[in-house]
Amino acid sequence: MVTVPRATPAHARAIRLALLDALIAGAGLGYLAHQYREALVANSAAIGLALLFLLALGYVIRAAARVLSRAGSRVDAIFAEELRKKPSPRPRDGSRW
């Protein structure tokens, strides 16, 4: 009996790529931290505030995206309800107009 090789599932491939990206980003940041050690130590407060600002900005963007998504689903529900209420195009009383 011949077995057919199966492709790796998409989610497993995505996990591997995410881990590889994290490894490369960590190696790059480690190299930069080693090269600019004095600058990092001298400006640690500014770097910490910048990181805090970036985290807050990410949270705000995430919250805005969720609010817009909810608003879009509400609009879709309103449209669906209105389309269900739409009268049929044919007259019901037998007259043409």
Chimera marker file (.cmm) of the C-alpha trace (Angstrom):
<marker_set name="trace">
<marker id="1" x="0.000" y="0.000" z="0.000" r="1" g="1" b="0" radius="0.5"/>
<marker id="2" x="1.319" y="3.413" z="-0.994" r="1" g="1" b="0" radius="0.5"/>
<marker id="3" x="1.077" y="6.258" z="1.480" r="1" g="1" b="0" radius="0.5"/>
<marker id="4" x="0.767" y="9.797" z="0.285" r="1" g="1" b="0" radius="0.5"/>
<marker id="5" x="2.827" y="12.366" z="2.176" r="1" g="1" b="0" radius="0.5"/>
<marker id="6" x="0.645" y="15.000" z="3.736" r="1" g="1" b="0" radius="0.5"/>
<marker id="7" x="1.435" y="18.672" z="3.821" r="1" g="1" b="0" radius="0.5"/>
<marker id="8" x="2.008" y="20.305" z="7.169" r="1" g="1" b="0" radius="0.5"/>
<marker id="9" x="-1.233" y="21.854" z="8.478" r="1" g="1" b="0" radius="0.5"/>
<marker id="10" x="-1.449" y="25.608" z="8.050" r="1" g="1" b="0" radius="0.5"/>
<marker id="11" x="-1.609" y="26.332" z="11.786" r="1" g="1" b="0" radius="0.5"/>
<marker id="12" x="1.531" y="24.277" z="12.471" r="1" g="1" b="0" radius="0.5"/>
<marker id="13" x="3.362" y="26.159" z="9.734" r="1" g="1" b="0" radius="0.5"/>
<marker id="14" x="2.178" y="29.467" z="11.185" r="1" g="1" b="0" radius="0.5"/>
<marker id="15" x="3.416" y="28.483" z="14.647" r="1" g="1" b="0" radius="0.5"/>
<marker id="16" x="6.816" y="27.517" z="13.270" r="1" g="1" b="0" radius="0.5"/>
<marker id="17" x="7.101" y="30.805" z="11.387" r="1" g="1" b="0" radius="0.5"/>
<marker id="18" x="6.081" y="32.771" z="14.478" r="1" g="1" b="0" radius="0.5"/>
<marker id="19" x="8.710" y="30.995" z="16.572" r="1" g="1" b="0" radius="0.5"/>
<marker id="20" x="11.351" y="31.611" z="13.908" r="1" g="1" b="0" radius="0.5"/>
<marker id="21" x="10.381" y="35.298" z="13.763" r="1" g="1" b="0" radius="0.5"/>
<marker id="22" x="10.632" y="35.573" z="17.552" r="1" g="1" b="0" radius="0.5"/>
<marker id="23" x="14.048" y="33.898" z="17.499" r="1" g="1" b="0" radius="0.5"/>
<marker id="24" x="15.355" y="36.241" z="14.799" r="1" g="1" b="0" radius="0.5"/>
<marker id="25" x="13.920" y="39.317" z="16.538" r="1" g="1" b="0" radius="0.5"/>
<marker id="26" x="15.447" y="38.231" z="19.846" r="1" g="1" b="0" radius="0.5"/>
<marker id="27" x="18.842" y="37.639" z="18.251" r="1" g="1" b="0" radius="0.5"/>
<marker id="28" x="18.705" y="41.024" z="16.539" r="1" g="1" b="0" radius="0.5"/>
<marker id="29" x="17.709" y="42.834" z="19.725" r="1" g="1" b="0" radius="0.5"/>
<marker id="30" x="20.415" y="40.997" z="21.669" r="1" g="1" b="0" radius="0.5"/>
<marker id="31" x="23.033" y="42.077" z="19.133" r="1" g="1" b="0" radius="0.5"/>
<marker id="32" x="21.856" y="45.705" z="19.254" r="1" g="1" b="0" radius="0.5"/>
<marker id="33" x="21.783" y="45.674" z="23.061" r="1" g="1" b="0" radius="0.5"/>
<marker id="34" x="25.339" y="44.359" z="23.126" r="1" g="1" b="0" radius="0.5"/>
<marker id="35" x="26.549" y="47.010" z="20.665" r="1" g="1" b="0" radius="0.5"/>
<marker id="36" x="24.809" y="49.947" z="22.333" r="1" g="1" b="0" radius="0.5"/>
<marker id="37" x="25.048" y="48.909" z="25.991" r="1" g="1" b="0" radius="0.5"/>
<marker id="38" x="26.207" y="52.316" z="27.230" r="1" g="1" b="0" radius="0.5"/>
<marker id="39" x="23.423" y="54.160" z="25.419" r="1" g="1" b="0" radius="0.5"/>
<marker id="40" x="20.825" y="51.783" z="26.842" r="1" g="1" b="0" radius="0.5"/>
<marker id="41" x="22.056" y="52.234" z="30.397" r="1" g="1" b="0" radius="0.5"/>
<marker id="42" x="22.281" y="56.015" z="30.047" r="1" g="1" b="0" radius="0.5"/>
<marker id="43" x="18.776" y="56.369" z="28.569" r="1" g="1" b="0" radius="0.5"/>
<marker id="44" x="16.889" y="53.618" z="30.351" r="1" g="1" b="0" radius="0.5"/>
<marker id="45" x="14.131" y="55.942" z="31.619" r="1" g="1" b="0" radius="0.5"/>
<marker id="46" x="13.397" y="57.288" z="28.149" r="1" g="1" b="0" radius="0.5"/>
<marker id="47" x="13.421" y="53.789" z="26.679" r="1" g="1" b="0" radius="0.5"/>
<marker id="48" x="11.072" y="52.558" z="29.409" r="1" g="1" b="0" radius="0.5"/>
<marker id="49" x="8.650" y="55.434" z="28.809" r="1" g="1" b="0" radius="0.5"/>
<marker id="50" x="8.752" y="54.803" z="25.057" r="1" g="1" b="0" radius="0.5"/>
<marker id="51" x="7.963" y="51.119" z="25.591" r="1" g="1" b="0" radius="0.5"/>
<marker id="52" x="5.120" y="52.013" z="27.943" r="1" g="1" b="0" radius="0.5"/>
<marker id="53" x="3.754" y="54.441" z="25.348" r="1" g="1" b="0" radius="0.5"/>
<marker id="54" x="3.950" y="51.787" z="22.623" r="1" g="1" b="0" radius="0.5"/>
<marker id="55" x="2.120" y="49.260" z="24.779" r="1" g="1" b="0" radius="0.5"/>
<marker id="56" x="-0.600" y="51.810" z="25.569" r="1" g="1" b="0" radius="0.5"/>
<marker id="57" x="-0.883" y="52.708" z="21.888" r="1" g="1" b="0" radius="0.5"/>
<marker id="58" x="-1.265" y="49.040" z="20.996" r="1" g="1" b="0" radius="0.5"/>
<marker id="59" x="-3.995" y="48.654" z="23.602" r="1" g="1" b="0" radius="0.5"/>
<marker id="60" x="-5.848" y="51.714" z="22.269" r="1" g="1" b="0" radius="0.5"/>
<marker id="61" x="-5.618" y="50.455" z="18.686" r="1" g="1" b="0" radius="0.5"/>
<marker id="62" x="-6.907" y="47.040" z="19.775" r="1" g="1" b="0" radius="0.5"/>
<marker id="63" x="-9.819" y="48.615" z="21.650" r="1" g="1" b="0" radius="0.5"/>
<marker id="64" x="-10.668" y="50.841" z="18.678" r="1" g="1" b="0" radius="0.5"/>
<marker id="65" x="-10.627" y="47.857" z="16.332" r="1" g="1" b="0" radius="0.5"/>
<marker id="66" x="-12.985" y="45.942" z="18.637" r="1" g="1" b="0" radius="0.5"/>
<marker id="67" x="-15.373" y="48.914" z="18.874" r="1" g="1" b="0" radius="0.5"/>
<marker id="68" x="-15.403" y="49.336" z="15.101" r="1" g="1" b="0" radius="0.5"/>
<marker id="69" x="-15.983" y="45.625" z="14.628" r="1" g="1" b="0" radius="0.5"/>
<marker id="70" x="-18.939" y="45.672" z="17.025" r="1" g="1" b="0" radius="0.5"/>
<marker id="71" x="-20.375" y="48.750" z="15.312" r="1" g="1" b="0" radius="0.5"/>
<marker id="72" x="-20.026" y="47.050" z="11.938" r="1" g="1" b="0" radius="0.5"/>
<marker id="73" x="-21.838" y="43.953" z="13.155" r="1" g="1" b="0" radius="0.5"/>
<marker id="74" x="-24.634" y="46.119" z="14.572" r="1" g="1" b="0" radius="0.5"/>
<marker id="75" x="-24.995" y="47.920" z="11.245" r="1" g="1" b="0" radius="0.5"/>
<marker id="76" x="-25.090" y="44.560" z="9.463" r="1" g="1" b="0" radius="0.5"/>
<marker id="77" x="-27.819" y="43.361" z="11.840" r="1" g="1" b="0" radius="0.5"/>
<marker id="78" x="-29.860" y="46.518" z="11.230" r="1" g="1" b="0" radius="0.5"/>
<marker id="79" x="-29.538" y="46.105" z="7.462" r="1" g="1" b="0" radius="0.5"/>
<marker id="80" x="-30.532" y="42.444" z="7.675" r="1" g="1" b="0" radius="0.5"/>
<marker id="81" x="-33.579" y="43.305" z="9.778" r="1" g="1" b="0" radius="0.5"/>
<marker id="82" x="-34.630" y="46.107" z="7.446" r="1" g="1" b="0" radius="0.5"/>
<marker id="83" x="-34.250" y="43.876" z="4.413" r="1" g="1" b="0" radius="0.5"/>
<marker id="84" x="-36.495" y="41.270" z="6.051" r="1" g="1" b="0" radius="0.5"/>
<marker id="85" x="-39.156" y="43.954" z="6.633" r="1" g="1" b="0" radius="0.5"/>
<marker id="86" x="-39.012" y="45.099" z="3.006" r="1" g="1" b="0" radius="0.5"/>
<marker id="87" x="-42.410" y="44.682" z="1.300" r="1" g="1" b="0" radius="0.5"/>
<marker id="88" x="-42.619" y="42.432" z="-1.709" r="1" g="1" b="0" radius="0.5"/>
<marker id="89" x="-42.295" y="44.198" z="-5.058" r="1" g="1" b="0" radius="0.5"/>
<marker id="90" x="-45.691" y="42.896" z="-6.238" r="1" g="1" b="0" radius="0.5"/>
<marker id="91" x="-48.863" y="44.750" z="-5.209" r="1" g="1" b="0" radius="0.5"/>
<marker id="92" x="-50.948" y="42.716" z="-2.763" r="1" g="1" b="0" radius="0.5"/>
<marker id="93" x="-54.400" y="44.115" z="-3.469" r="1" g="1" b="0" radius="0.5"/>
<marker id="94" x="-54.525" y="42.987" z="-7.082" r="1" g="1" b="0" radius="0.5"/>
<marker id="95" x="-54.145" y="46.436" z="-8.629" r="1" g="1" b="0" radius="0.5"/>
<marker id="96" x="-51.173" y="47.269" z="-10.760" r="1" g="1" b="0" radius="0.5"/>
<marker id="97" x="-50.198" y="50.497" z="-8.939" r="1" g="1" b="0" radius="0.5"/>
<link id1="1" id2="2" r="1" g="1" b="0" radius="0.2"/>
<link id1="2" id2="3" r="1" g="1" b="0" radius="0.2"/>
<link id1="3" id2="4" r="1" g="1" b="0" radius="0.2"/>
<link id1="4" id2="5" r="1" g="1" b="0" radius="0.2"/>
<link id1="5" id2="6" r="1" g="1" b="0" radius="0.2"/>
<link id1="6" id2="7" r="1" g="1" b="0" radius="0.2"/>
<link id1="7" id2="8" r="1" g="1" b="0" radius="0.2"/>
<link id1="8" id2="9" r="1" g="1" b="0" radius="0.2"/>
<link id1="9" id2="10" r="1" g="1" b="0" radius="0.2"/>
<link id1="10" id2="11" r="1" g="1" b="0" radius="0.2"/>
<link id1="11" id2="12" r="1" g="1" b="0" radius="0.2"/>
<link id1="12" id2="13" r="1" g="1" b="0" radius="0.2"/>
<link id1="13" id2="14" r="1" g="1" b="0" radius="0.2"/>
<link id1="14" id2="15" r="1" g="1" b="0" radius="0.2"/>
<link id1="15" id2="16" r="1" g="1" b="0" radius="0.2"/>
<link id1="16" id2="17" r="1" g="1" b="0" radius="0.2"/>
<link id1="17" id2="18" r="1" g="1" b="0" radius="0.2"/>
<link id1="18" id2="19" r="1" g="1" b="0" radius="0.2"/>
<link id1="19" id2="20" r="1" g="1" b="0" radius="0.2"/>
<link id1="20" id2="21" r="1" g="1" b="0" radius="0.2"/>
<link id1="21" id2="22" r="1" g="1" b="0" radius="0.2"/>
<link id1="22" id2="23" r="1" g="1" b="0" radius="0.2"/>
<link id1="23" id2="24" r="1" g="1" b="0" radius="0.2"/>
<link id1="24" id2="25" r="1" g="1" b="0" radius="0.2"/>
<link id1="25" id2="26" r="1" g="1" b="0" radius="0.2"/>
<link id1="26" id2="27" r="1" g="1" b="0" radius="0.2"/>
<link id1="27" id2="28" r="1" g="1" b="0" radius="0.2"/>
<link id1="28" id2="29" r="1" g="1" b="0" radius="0.2"/>
<link id1="29" id2="30" r="1" g="1" b="0" radius="0.2"/>
<link id1="30" id2="31" r="1" g="1" b="0" radius="0.2"/>
<link id1="31" id2="32" r="1" g="1" b="0" radius="0.2"/>
<link id1="32" id2="33" r="1" g="1" b="0" radius="0.2"/>
<link id1="33" id2="34" r="1" g="1" b="0" radius="0.2"/>
<link id1="34" id2="35" r="1" g="1" b="0" radius="0.2"/>
<link id1="35" id2="36" r="1" g="1" b="0" radius="0.2"/>
<link id1="36" id2="37" r="1" g="1" b="0" radius="0.2"/>
<link id1="37" id2="38" r="1" g="1" b="0" radius="0.2"/>
<link id1="38" id2="39" r="1" g="1" b="0" radius="0.2"/>
<link id1="39" id2="40" r="1" g="1" b="0" radius="0.2"/>
<link id1="40" id2="41" r="1" g="1" b="0" radius="0.2"/>
<link id1="41" id2="42" r="1" g="1" b="0" radius="0.2"/>
<link id1="42" id2="43" r="1" g="1" b="0" radius="0.2"/>
<link id1="43" id2="44" r="1" g="1" b="0" radius="0.2"/>
<link id1="44" id2="45" r="1" g="1" b="0" radius="0.2"/>
<link id1="45" id2="46" r="1" g="1" b="0" radius="0.2"/>
<link id1="46" id2="47" r="1" g="1" b="0" radius="0.2"/>
<link id1="47" id2="48" r="1" g="1" b="0" radius="0.2"/>
<link id1="48" id2="49" r="1" g="1" b="0" radius="0.2"/>
<link id1="49" id2="50" r="1" g="1" b="0" radius="0.2"/>
<link id1="50" id2="51" r="1" g="1" b="0" radius="0.2"/>
<link id1="51" id2="52" r="1" g="1" b="0" radius="0.2"/>
<link id1="52" id2="53" r="1" g="1" b="0" radius="0.2"/>
<link id1="53" id2="54" r="1" g="1" b="0" radius="0.2"/>
<link id1="54" id2="55" r="1" g="1" b="0" radius="0.2"/>
<link id1="55" id2="56" r="1" g="1" b="0" radius="0.2"/>
<link id1="56" id2="57" r="1" g="1" b="0" radius="0.2"/>
<link id1="57" id2="58" r="1" g="1" b="0" radius="0.2"/>
<link id1="58" id2="59" r="1" g="1" b="0" radius="0.2"/>
<link id1="59" id2="60" r="1" g="1" b="0" radius="0.2"/>
<link id1="60" id2="61" r="1" g="1" b="0" radius="0.2"/>
<link id1="61" id2="62" r="1" g="1" b="0" radius="0.2"/>
<link id1="62" id2="63" r="1" g="1" b="0" radius="0.2"/>
<link id1="63" id2="64" r="1" g="1" b="0" radius="0.2"/>
<link id1="64" id2="65" r="1" g="1" b="0" radius="0.2"/>
<link id1="65" id2="66" r="1" g="1" b="0" radius="0.2"/>
<link id1="66" id2="67" r="1" g="1" b="0" radius="0.2"/>
<link id1="67" id2="68" r="1" g="1" b="0" radius="0.2"/>
<link id1="68" id2="69" r="1" g="1" b="0" radius="0.2"/>
<link id1="69" id2="70" r="1" g="1" b="0" radius="0.2"/>
<link id1="70" id2="71" r="1" g="1" b="0" radius="0.2"/>
<link id1="71" id2="72" r="1" g="1" b="0" radius="0.2"/>
<link id1="72" id2="73" r="1" g="1" b="0" radius="0.2"/>
<link id1="73" id2="74" r="1" g="1" b="0" radius="0.2"/>
<link id1="74" id2="75" r="1" g="1" b="0" radius="0.2"/>
<link id1="75" id2="76" r="1" g="1" b="0" radius="0.2"/>
<link id1="76" id2="77" r="1" g="1" b="0" radius="0.2"/>
<link id1="77" id2="78" r="1" g="1" b="0" radius="0.2"/>
<link id1="78" id2="79" r="1" g="1" b="0" radius="0.2"/>
<link id1="79" id2="80" r="1" g="1" b="0" radius="0.2"/>
<link id1="80" id2="81" r="1" g="1" b="0" radius="0.2"/>
<link id1="81" id2="82" r="1" g="1" b="0" radius="0.2"/>
<link id1="82" id2="83" r="1" g="1" b="0" radius="0.2"/>
<link id1="83" id2="84" r="1" g="1" b="0" radius="0.2"/>
<link id1="84" id2="85" r="1" g="1" b="0" radius="0.2"/>
<link id1="85" id2="86" r="1" g="1" b="0" radius="0.2"/>
<link id1="86" id2="87" r="1" g="1" b="0" radius="0.2"/>
<link id1="87" id2="88" r="1" g="1" b="0" radius="0.2"/>
<link id1="88" id2="89" r="1" g="1" b="0" radius="0.2"/>
<link id1="89" id2="90" r="1" g="1" b="0" radius="0.2"/>
<link id1="90" id2="91" r="1" g="1" b="0" radius="0.2"/>
<link id1="91" id2="92" r="1" g="1" b="0" radius="0.2"/>
<link id1="92" id2="93" r="1" g="1" b="0" radius="0.2"/>
<link id1="93" id2="94" r="1" g="1" b="0" radius="0.2"/>
<link id1="94" id2="95" r="1" g="1" b="0" radius="0.2"/>
<link id1="95" id2="96" r="1" g="1" b="0" radius="0.2"/>
<link id1="96" id2="97" r="1" g="1" b="0" radius="0.2"/>
</marker_set>
